[in-house]
Amino acid sequence: MTPHEPVNILMVDDQIGKLLTYETILAPLGENLLRANSGREALESLLKTDVAVVLMDVSMPDIDGFQLADMIREHPRFDTTAIIFISAVHLTDVDRLKGYARGAVDYISVPIIPELLRAKVSVFAELYRKNKQLERLNLELEHRVAERTRELQDSEIQFRSLANSIPQLVWMAHADGSVFWYNQRWYDYTGTTVDQMKGLGWSSLVDQDHVARVAEGIQRSWSTGEPWEDTFPLRGKDGTYRWFLSRALPIRDASGHVARWFGTNTDITERKQAEDALVKSERLAAMGRLAGIIAHEINNPLEAISNAVYLLQDHSSLDEEARFYTQLANKEIARLAHITKQTLSFYRESHRPVTLSLSEILDNVIELQSRRLQLNSITVDKRYRTSGTIQGFPGELKQVFLNIIGNAVQAMPEGGRLRIQLFPSKERRTGRQGVRVSIHDTGMGIPVEHARQIFEPFFTTKETKGTGIGLWISKGIIQKYDGTIRFRSMRLKQGYGTCFSVFIPAVMATQSNESAAEMIAGGRTL
């Protein structure tokens, strides 16, 4: 409502003459004058329009002024509507009190003084107008507050989304180091709540072997205002610890004093595992070289024992039973000599790639696993459609297939079938020509939840029996040959099965390709 917009004045009287008189008196006000000849007409008019002032006679047939006032006040829309009684009969103080008790704002007796009536109606009309303006302003203010609140909420949502989209765990602390805010990733990783962090504190989540050193270092930064950095394990909601690189930078005010700290925790578990895996790989390589040395030292006395047993088995002093056991010992010594020879060839690696046959590599690995294959009642089905001649390092390729075949044997403790295929192949995605080795087992299969982690370092399902780096190292070796290694598990008619597929491109599968040899030699170190 505008400051000069007319308001509605309802005049109620059963005598038309009086209504005309009121109209004449109030016309100079410029307001909308509404007439009602009875209480019922007045109620109907009130329900249809907003009325600022009700001017009514007390004495009316059917519904008198007091009764009409009661009805008006019972409706919530009209509980503040100004009611002015006019009476020529009810003039006592009791009548006036009765009118005021019904919610009247004034009680005018006859004869009416026009100026006085006009002034009183004008006051209440203006008051109504001001109230309406105030209501409109309040409504506009509420809309503005609501809009500003939405803007602030949107801004807060954007800030939280940005803070929570950061891959790091993020936190902020006061100048004294007391942390007052963590991003959602912190709570998602730690499984804590806001109230729990207020009570526990961040140090409760640090590995207890590191907490004293970490607390000392960060407290030193709180005191000196210097940036802080440290690396330590942080406990997740599942109870396991992951390594984090943690940093805190001071945020200074205009005077240069530390106002607060901004901190991040970056998960470096995979990087640390890779570093540890490299150390373990080098350690395993050293153990392999040691095994080669031991095999070499065993070879000489073993040859002497073999010769002695060979001569003994035909000695005339032996009876049939002794001769049988001597021949059995001779066979086992021959098998031991073969294993020693295989061990020596496995670790006696050249400095440059050599021409080799994948079929021979596979046969050597199968020979090394022959004892376990026999004990587990596993039948081997070899299907070679090529010799698979390539340039490479025999030892590391033996390591790849020893890992895969060894895992297949362990997956079939109750027996099964191991099928090894070697054939020319074309890579579907790139169209490259090469050779492929497929190794199928009828073991327990690989669960879907482990599929994405199978080539990750230190991932193992063998608990204490495995290091979890065999397939990770194998993948690195094949990638060095610009090849691929993949697997899939499937449900068979009886149980499950797993197939590992190793592809080596044709650029490596040649005897005379010197550039290929140089590429392998240049990338030999893992």
Wavefront OBJ file of the C-alpha trace (Angstrom):
o trace
v 0.000 0.000 0.000
v 1.279 3.446 -0.993
v 1.362 6.375 1.495
v -1.679 8.029 -0.149
v -3.689 5.018 -1.229
v -7.326 5.279 0.035
v -8.464 2.796 2.677
v -11.920 1.291 3.211
v -14.202 2.793 5.898
v -17.240 0.612 6.707
v -20.299 2.516 8.070
v -22.963 0.323 9.692
v -26.458 1.664 10.608
v -30.020 0.510 10.015
v -31.062 4.078 9.165
v -30.088 5.217 5.683
v -30.246 8.874 6.743
v -27.473 8.415 9.267
v -25.325 6.615 6.695
v -25.719 9.530 4.288
v -24.781 11.918 7.100
v -21.611 9.927 7.868
v -20.757 9.922 4.159
v -21.074 13.688 4.005
v -18.900 14.172 7.082
v -16.163 11.744 5.994
v -16.093 12.497 2.258
v -13.321 15.140 2.608
v -10.944 12.417 3.827
v -10.850 10.908 0.324
v -11.193 7.337 1.625
v -13.416 4.541 0.243
v -16.726 4.741 2.146
v -18.715 1.481 2.349
v -22.309 1.265 3.654
v -24.067 -1.604 5.471
v -27.726 -1.448 6.644
v -27.400 -4.336 9.099
v -24.949 -6.471 10.999
v -25.232 -9.264 8.417
v -24.413 -6.890 5.551
v -21.455 -5.629 7.548
v -20.100 -9.164 8.035
v -20.497 -9.938 4.326
v -18.637 -6.740 3.429
v -15.848 -7.500 5.898
v -15.312 -10.968 4.420
v -14.989 -9.506 0.909
v -12.756 -6.482 1.564
v -10.036 -5.248 3.883
v -11.492 -2.551 6.167
v -9.460 0.011 8.077
v -12.221 1.448 10.306
v -15.704 0.200 11.214
v -18.108 2.987 12.225
v -21.268 1.417 13.686
v -24.427 2.228 15.626
v -24.977 0.374 18.881
v -28.754 0.054 18.570
v -29.630 -2.046 15.506
v -32.292 -4.725 14.992
v -31.328 -8.366 14.520
v -27.656 -7.920 15.512
v -26.761 -4.936 17.673
v -23.401 -3.158 17.649
v -21.982 -5.039 20.650
v -22.842 -8.435 19.154
v -21.366 -7.419 15.795
v -18.174 -6.278 17.514
v -17.862 -9.685 19.219
v -18.253 -11.454 15.872
v -15.692 -9.206 14.219
v -13.099 -9.789 16.937
v -13.544 -13.574 16.718
v -12.177 -13.570 13.178
v -8.347 -13.461 13.089
v -8.321 -11.086 10.112
v -10.132 -8.373 12.076
v -8.631 -8.679 15.568
v -6.888 -5.296 15.128
v -9.549 -3.515 13.012
v -10.499 -0.136 14.526
v -14.143 -0.100 15.720
v -15.879 3.212 16.632
v -19.288 3.037 18.288
v -21.881 5.827 17.746
v -24.934 5.874 20.042
v -27.778 8.199 20.897
v -29.293 5.823 23.472
v -26.519 3.951 25.283
v -24.716 6.857 26.840
v -23.833 5.703 30.355
v -20.327 4.883 31.509
v -21.361 1.246 31.763
v -22.301 1.318 28.088
v -18.955 2.870 27.224
v -17.077 0.242 29.247
v -19.096 -2.451 27.526
v -18.102 -1.032 24.140
v -14.433 -0.859 25.028
v -14.620 -4.426 26.358
v -15.846 -5.498 22.893
v -12.663 -4.083 21.341
v -13.813 -0.583 20.415
v -11.167 2.105 20.017
v -13.655 4.925 20.630
v -17.261 5.563 21.754
v -18.957 8.686 20.331
v -22.296 9.975 21.560
v -24.900 11.893 19.604
v -25.027 14.730 18.607
v -21.909 14.193 16.498
v -19.397 16.958 15.979
v -18.351 16.479 12.295
v -14.812 17.763 12.747
v -14.244 15.480 15.739
v -15.586 12.399 13.941
v -13.569 13.211 10.862
v -10.398 13.697 12.915
v -10.810 10.419 14.799
v -11.540 8.385 11.663
v -8.612 10.077 9.915
v -6.239 9.080 12.708
v -7.258 5.416 12.606
v -7.265 5.347 8.794
v -3.742 6.761 8.721
v -2.673 4.327 11.419
v -4.056 1.464 9.318
v -2.202 2.797 6.284
v 1.056 3.035 8.215
v 0.614 -0.485 9.580
v 0.029 -1.800 6.075
v 3.132 0.012 4.838
v 5.084 -1.401 7.758
v 3.789 -4.889 6.968
v 4.856 -4.439 3.351
v 8.296 -3.231 4.433
v 8.580 -6.131 6.842
v 7.628 -8.531 4.075
v 10.199 -6.976 1.733
v 12.780 -7.186 4.500
v 11.920 -10.837 5.086
v 12.297 -11.491 1.364
v 15.662 -9.707 1.345
v 16.822 -11.587 4.428
v 15.653 -14.866 2.900
v 17.409 -14.037 -0.380
v 20.595 -13.007 1.411
v 20.375 -16.144 3.534
v 20.083 -18.236 0.385
v 23.071 -16.431 -1.116
v 25.093 -17.079 2.044
v 23.961 -20.693 2.057
v 24.920 -21.044 -1.610
v 28.272 -19.418 -0.865
v 28.809 -21.744 2.084
v 27.831 -24.751 -0.034
v 30.297 -23.658 -2.733
v 33.046 -23.209 -0.145
v 32.325 -26.572 1.448
v 32.185 -28.237 -1.970
v 35.526 -26.700 -2.869
v 37.079 -27.659 0.463
v 35.669 -31.175 0.282
v 36.748 -31.661 -3.346
v 40.399 -31.197 -2.402
v 41.989 -34.672 -2.353
v 43.841 -33.880 0.869
v 42.553 -33.900 4.413
v 42.318 -30.201 5.299
v 42.116 -28.436 8.652
v 42.470 -24.966 10.170
v 43.769 -23.994 13.590
v 43.937 -20.879 15.745
v 47.248 -19.132 16.332
v 47.883 -21.301 19.400
v 47.440 -24.486 17.362
v 43.957 -25.449 18.537
v 42.163 -26.918 15.529
v 38.685 -25.486 14.940
v 37.741 -26.890 11.506
v 38.232 -30.071 9.439
v 36.956 -30.697 5.929
v 34.566 -33.557 5.149
v 37.347 -35.768 3.779
v 38.903 -35.773 7.232
v 35.694 -37.099 8.780
v 35.179 -39.559 5.901
v 38.675 -40.996 6.323
v 38.844 -41.035 10.122
v 35.196 -41.979 10.708
v 34.941 -39.334 13.451
v 32.374 -36.595 14.096
v 32.749 -32.908 14.936
v 32.029 -33.541 18.627
v 34.451 -36.473 18.761
v 37.261 -34.385 17.287
v 36.623 -31.692 19.896
v 37.064 -34.283 22.617
v 39.747 -36.547 21.149
v 42.033 -34.187 19.248
v 44.036 -35.067 16.134
v 46.905 -36.686 18.075
v 44.649 -39.593 19.075
v 44.624 -40.699 15.412
v 48.410 -40.654 14.961
v 50.294 -43.939 15.246
v 51.478 -44.133 18.864
v 55.032 -44.928 17.721
v 55.174 -41.498 16.053
v 52.895 -39.292 18.168
v 55.609 -37.960 20.517
v 57.887 -36.916 17.631
v 55.001 -35.392 15.660
v 53.661 -33.476 18.672
v 57.111 -32.095 19.449
v 57.632 -30.914 15.881
v 54.264 -29.253 15.445
v 54.455 -27.597 18.863
v 57.776 -26.089 17.832
v 56.065 -24.563 14.785
v 53.184 -23.229 16.902
v 55.776 -21.463 19.059
v 58.084 -20.125 16.336
v 55.536 -19.478 13.583
v 57.614 -21.478 11.101
v 55.938 -23.802 8.558
v 55.587 -27.417 9.709
v 56.053 -30.621 7.720
v 56.202 -34.256 8.793
v 55.361 -37.764 7.579
v 53.547 -40.266 9.778
v 50.762 -42.906 9.752
v 47.196 -41.741 10.421
v 44.460 -44.154 11.509
v 41.420 -44.561 9.256
v 37.872 -45.473 10.222
v 38.592 -49.160 9.515
v 41.407 -49.160 12.080
v 44.208 -49.383 9.517
v 46.966 -46.798 9.217
v 47.993 -44.995 6.022
v 51.027 -42.781 5.550
v 50.426 -39.038 5.144
v 52.674 -36.120 4.273
v 51.393 -33.395 6.594
v 52.028 -29.673 6.278
v 50.862 -26.531 8.082
v 51.408 -22.960 6.874
v 50.898 -19.841 9.022
v 48.343 -17.250 7.854
v 49.489 -13.839 9.105
v 47.519 -10.650 9.731
v 48.446 -7.152 8.534
v 50.903 -6.732 11.405
v 52.701 -9.960 10.559
v 51.423 -11.975 13.510
v 50.109 -15.498 13.017
v 46.315 -15.299 12.891
v 45.662 -18.960 12.110
v 47.146 -22.064 10.527
v 46.111 -23.867 7.348
v 47.038 -27.550 7.298
v 46.830 -30.449 4.847
v 47.446 -34.194 5.049
v 48.304 -35.857 1.729
v 48.043 -39.635 1.417
v 51.429 -40.976 0.221
v 50.829 -44.617 1.115
v 51.148 -45.869 -2.487
v 54.337 -43.873 -3.048
v 55.851 -45.174 0.169
v 54.779 -48.719 -0.731
v 56.416 -48.328 -4.139
v 59.627 -47.186 -2.479
v 59.473 -50.097 -0.042
v 58.685 -52.462 -2.916
v 61.753 -51.264 -4.793
v 63.889 -51.922 -1.726
v 62.342 -55.376 -1.335
v 62.781 -56.057 -5.031
v 66.451 -55.181 -4.790
v 66.694 -57.358 -1.683
v 65.047 -60.265 -3.510
v 67.419 -59.745 -6.422
v 70.348 -59.917 -4.017
v 68.886 -63.087 -2.502
v 68.548 -64.487 -6.019
v 72.174 -63.766 -6.777
v 73.082 -65.411 -3.477
v 70.973 -68.426 -4.454
v 72.896 -68.598 -7.751
v 76.206 -68.535 -5.888
v 75.029 -71.267 -3.506
v 73.793 -73.361 -6.443
v 77.168 -72.958 -8.119
v 79.004 -74.051 -4.964
v 76.676 -77.046 -4.543
v 77.122 -78.113 -8.150
v 80.717 -79.383 -7.769
v 80.219 -81.713 -4.751
v 76.876 -82.756 -6.218
v 78.609 -83.902 -9.386
v 81.041 -85.972 -7.324
v 78.167 -87.575 -5.391
v 76.361 -88.284 -8.663
v 79.408 -90.039 -10.099
v 79.903 -92.085 -6.942
v 76.285 -93.246 -6.840
v 76.407 -94.075 -10.569
v 79.404 -96.341 -9.991
v 77.836 -97.817 -6.854
v 74.564 -98.856 -8.500
v 76.330 -101.527 -10.642
v 78.646 -102.809 -7.913
v 78.570 -106.613 -7.547
v 78.284 -106.485 -3.765
v 74.768 -104.993 -3.894
v 71.700 -107.194 -3.671
v 68.502 -106.385 -5.569
v 66.975 -104.262 -2.811
v 70.134 -102.183 -2.331
v 70.470 -101.812 -6.080
v 66.855 -100.534 -6.255
v 67.468 -97.879 -3.601
v 70.744 -96.894 -5.278
v 68.976 -96.360 -8.585
v 66.275 -94.341 -6.791
v 68.966 -92.179 -5.172
v 70.605 -91.693 -8.552
v 67.325 -90.428 -10.033
v 66.825 -87.960 -7.182
v 70.413 -86.737 -7.487
v 69.824 -86.200 -11.211
v 66.698 -84.203 -10.415
v 68.605 -82.151 -7.840
v 71.335 -81.478 -10.411
v 68.701 -80.314 -12.880
v 67.205 -77.942 -10.312
v 70.674 -76.565 -9.569
v 71.268 -76.022 -13.256
v 67.935 -74.258 -13.608
v 68.689 -72.019 -10.622
v 72.028 -71.038 -12.117
v 70.461 -70.216 -15.499
v 67.677 -68.303 -13.776
v 69.996 -65.824 -12.059
v 72.931 -65.809 -14.460
v 71.639 -62.764 -16.368
v 73.454 -61.074 -19.252
v 73.933 -57.322 -19.444
v 72.281 -57.102 -22.878
v 69.122 -58.810 -24.144
v 69.633 -62.091 -25.899
v 67.635 -64.152 -28.352
v 65.431 -66.496 -26.365
v 62.496 -68.823 -26.816
v 59.387 -68.289 -24.716
v 58.517 -71.974 -25.117
v 61.832 -72.890 -23.447
v 61.242 -70.307 -20.724
v 57.813 -71.806 -20.015
v 59.196 -75.376 -20.026
v 61.906 -74.364 -17.539
v 59.327 -72.765 -15.215
v 57.090 -75.850 -15.445
v 60.110 -78.005 -14.612
v 60.848 -75.875 -11.540
v 57.207 -76.288 -10.446
v 57.046 -80.009 -11.294
v 57.252 -81.169 -7.704
v 54.394 -78.903 -6.579
v 52.354 -79.821 -9.640
v 52.750 -83.481 -8.779
v 51.938 -83.043 -5.090
v 48.773 -81.038 -5.923
v 47.674 -83.550 -8.598
v 47.623 -80.874 -11.296
v 47.743 -81.899 -14.942
v 49.549 -79.626 -17.390
v 48.219 -79.051 -20.912
v 50.825 -77.319 -23.125
v 49.677 -75.901 -26.455
v 52.549 -74.168 -28.266
v 51.866 -72.915 -31.797
v 55.141 -70.986 -32.002
v 58.512 -71.061 -30.323
v 57.993 -67.411 -29.331
v 61.493 -66.229 -30.259
v 62.135 -62.723 -28.916
v 64.930 -60.445 -27.689
v 64.982 -60.170 -23.912
v 66.361 -61.209 -20.563
v 65.595 -64.846 -19.676
v 65.767 -64.338 -15.920
v 63.170 -61.608 -15.650
v 60.777 -63.374 -18.056
v 61.155 -66.548 -16.001
v 60.281 -64.430 -12.969
v 57.061 -63.250 -14.670
v 55.847 -66.736 -15.602
v 57.068 -68.250 -12.331
v 54.867 -65.738 -10.470
v 51.794 -66.478 -12.609
v 52.207 -70.262 -12.710
v 53.133 -70.383 -9.014
v 49.938 -68.489 -8.145
v 47.935 -70.875 -10.335
v 49.388 -73.898 -8.524
v 48.538 -72.371 -5.137
v 44.974 -71.738 -6.362
v 44.484 -75.488 -6.989
v 45.409 -77.234 -3.684
v 42.924 -80.038 -4.382
v 44.075 -80.648 -7.959
v 43.018 -79.282 -11.313
v 44.198 -78.537 -14.817
v 46.777 -75.978 -15.919
v 46.640 -75.060 -19.607
v 49.507 -73.012 -21.074
v 49.147 -71.621 -24.587
v 51.765 -69.853 -26.719
v 50.652 -68.486 -30.082
v 51.002 -65.567 -32.529
v 48.475 -62.847 -31.667
v 47.135 -59.453 -32.690
v 46.317 -56.906 -30.018
v 42.665 -55.944 -30.432
v 42.932 -52.363 -29.229
v 46.001 -51.254 -31.234
v 46.205 -53.885 -33.978
v 49.850 -54.676 -33.120
v 51.206 -58.103 -34.044
v 53.099 -60.155 -31.465
v 53.086 -63.313 -29.370
v 50.773 -64.153 -26.493
v 51.097 -66.479 -23.541
v 47.823 -67.542 -21.916
v 47.864 -69.397 -18.611
v 44.514 -70.913 -17.520
v 43.837 -72.615 -14.204
v 40.775 -74.279 -12.698
v 41.386 -72.882 -9.244
v 39.358 -70.735 -6.857
v 39.134 -67.666 -9.092
v 39.771 -64.037 -8.109
v 36.916 -62.255 -6.269
v 35.477 -59.175 -7.971
v 36.396 -56.961 -5.007
v 40.096 -57.879 -5.479
v 40.193 -57.393 -9.261
v 41.286 -53.744 -9.195
v 44.001 -54.344 -6.626
v 45.595 -57.462 -8.054
v 48.522 -55.580 -9.647
v 49.015 -53.161 -6.733
v 52.133 -53.484 -4.577
v 51.747 -55.394 -1.296
v 48.242 -56.573 -2.119
v 47.922 -60.256 -1.290
v 45.195 -62.698 -0.307
v 47.711 -65.213 1.078
v 48.048 -63.520 4.489
v 51.571 -64.315 5.762
v 52.536 -66.546 2.825
v 52.842 -63.836 0.163
v 54.756 -60.559 -0.210
v 52.162 -59.009 -2.523
v 54.721 -57.686 -5.017
v 55.010 -60.620 -7.460
v 52.338 -59.518 -9.933
v 53.243 -55.861 -9.471
v 56.853 -56.603 -10.482
v 55.651 -58.869 -13.304
v 53.499 -56.081 -14.731
v 56.459 -53.697 -14.613
v 58.654 -56.189 -16.475
v 56.081 -56.752 -19.256
v 55.464 -53.005 -19.592
v 59.201 -52.600 -20.109
v 58.792 -54.826 -23.185
v 55.958 -52.468 -24.281
v 53.600 -55.379 -23.680
v 50.477 -55.939 -21.610
v 49.434 -58.334 -18.878
v 45.747 -58.880 -18.126
v 43.550 -61.406 -16.389
v 39.949 -62.466 -16.005
v 38.153 -64.873 -13.715
v 35.152 -66.852 -14.875
v 32.683 -69.389 -13.627
v 33.137 -72.838 -15.177
v 30.861 -75.846 -15.259
v 32.684 -77.123 -12.214
v 33.984 -74.330 -10.010
v 35.887 -71.290 -11.203
v 38.898 -70.484 -13.350
v 41.383 -67.685 -13.970
v 43.246 -66.799 -17.154
v 46.327 -64.559 -17.252
v 47.250 -63.253 -20.697
v 50.701 -61.808 -21.482
v 51.196 -60.036 -24.835
v 54.633 -59.055 -26.199
v 54.557 -57.010 -29.431
v 56.284 -58.117 -32.630
v 58.938 -55.388 -32.357
v 60.366 -57.540 -29.552
v 59.540 -60.864 -31.214
v 62.465 -60.864 -33.670
v 65.998 -62.162 -33.615
v 67.650 -59.296 -35.516
v 65.968 -56.162 -34.269
v 68.890 -54.277 -32.645
v 66.781 -51.219 -31.808
v 64.438 -53.417 -29.793
v 67.399 -54.855 -27.943
v 68.714 -51.395 -27.180
v 65.279 -50.283 -25.927
v 65.021 -53.225 -23.517
v 68.582 -52.769 -22.310
v 67.993 -49.062 -21.772
v 64.923 -49.734 -19.621
v 66.137 -52.767 -17.728
v 66.277 -51.223 -14.269
v 62.855 -51.319 -12.560
l 1 2 3 4 5 6 7 8 9 10 11 12 13 14 15 16 17 18 19 20 21 22 23 24 25 26 27 28 29 30 31 32 33 34 35 36 37 38 39 40 41 42 43 44 45 46 47 48 49 50 51 52 53 54 55 56 57 58 59 60 61 62 63 64 65 66 67 68 69 70 71 72 73 74 75 76 77 78 79 80 81 82 83 84 85 86 87 88 89 90 91 92 93 94 95 96 97 98 99 100 101 102 103 104 105 106 107 108 109 110 111 112 113 114 115 116 117 118 119 120 121 122 123 124 125 126 127 128 129 130 131 132 133 134 135 136 137 138 139 140 141 142 143 144 145 146 147 148 149 150 151 152 153 154 155 156 157 158 159 160 161 162 163 164 165 166 167 168 169 170 171 172 173 174 175 176 177 178 179 180 181 182 183 184 185 186 187 188 189 190 191 192 193 194 195 196 197 198 199 200 201 202 203 204 205 206 207 208 209 210 211 212 213 214 215 216 217 218 219 220 221 222 223 224 225 226 227 228 229 230 231 232 233 234 235 236 237 238 239 240 241 242 243 244 245 246 247 248 249 250 251 252 253 254 255 256 257 258 259 260 261 262 263 264 265 266 267 268 269 270 271 272 273 274 275 276 277 278 279 280 281 282 283 284 285 286 287 288 289 290 291 292 293 294 295 296 297 298 299 300 301 302 303 304 305 306 307 308 309 310 311 312 313 314 315 316 317 318 319 320 321 322 323 324 325 326 327 328 329 330 331 332 333 334 335 336 337 338 339 340 341 342 343 344 345 346 347 348 349 350 351 352 353 354 355 356 357 358 359 360 361 362 363 364 365 366 367 368 369 370 371 372 373 374 375 376 377 378 379 380 381 382 383 384 385 386 387 388 389 390 391 392 393 394 395 396 397 398 399 400 401 402 403 404 405 406 407 408 409 410 411 412 413 414 415 416 417 418 419 420 421 422 423 424 425 426 427 428 429 430 431 432 433 434 435 436 437 438 439 440 441 442 443 444 445 446 447 448 449 450 451 452 453 454 455 456 457 458 459 460 461 462 463 464 465 466 467 468 469 470 471 472 473 474 475 476 477 478 479 480 481 482 483 484 485 486 487 488 489 490 491 492 493 494 495 496 497 498 499 500 501 502 503 504 505 506 507 508 509 510 511 512 513 514 515 516 517 518 519 520 521 522 523 524 525 526
